[in-house]
Amino acid sequence: MVFRIFDHILANGIEAMFSFSILILQKNEAALLRLNFDACLDYLKTSLLDYYQIEDDGEQDEPQFRVDDFVRDASRVKITPFQLDNYAAEYEELRKAQTAHIIEMDNMRNENRTLKAQV
């Protein structure tokens, strides 16, 4: 499974890694939204690929997965460098706004302290 994923990433670039990530989140969206934080962490560690797991007949020591379906589904998720750049710019804007808000709150707290000291 790892070799197939690496082949896909090497053939299609870094965007392929994001397509695998988004696919896994899409397939597990309903389950993840139902869980609390601690249960979500356990789920992320153990059950992310359950959607692609082949039913265990008791003969195999390790779980088996439908790798072809997984890679095919991931290749259908289209992530372009342009989209990634847009997401990065949007994230930077959110961070700047958050930082500006934090600075404004700190300035107000300092001004409040100064005013209290004057009273």
C-alpha positions, 0 to 999 in steps of 0.5 A: 500500500505504501509503495502504491501511495508513493508511486502516485505521489512521485508521479503526480507531485505534492498535490497527490499527498493532499488528495490522499489526505482530503479523501481520507477526511471525506470518507471519515467525515461523519464518524469524526464529527460525531466523536469528542476530542479524545475519541477523535484522536484514537480514531485518527490513530486506528480507524482512518482506513477502515473504509478501504479494509477488506473484511477479515476472514481470520486467515490473515495476520495483518489487515488487508486493504483495497489499495487500487480503490484507494489510489483511484479515489485519491486520483479523482480528488483534484488539488491544483497548485493554484488552489493550494496557493489560494488556501495559503493566502487565505490562511495568512490573512486569517493569521494576520487578522488574529494577530492584529486582534491579539495585539489590539487586546494587549494594547487595550489591557495595557491602557486599562492598567494605566488608567487604573493606576491613574485612578 
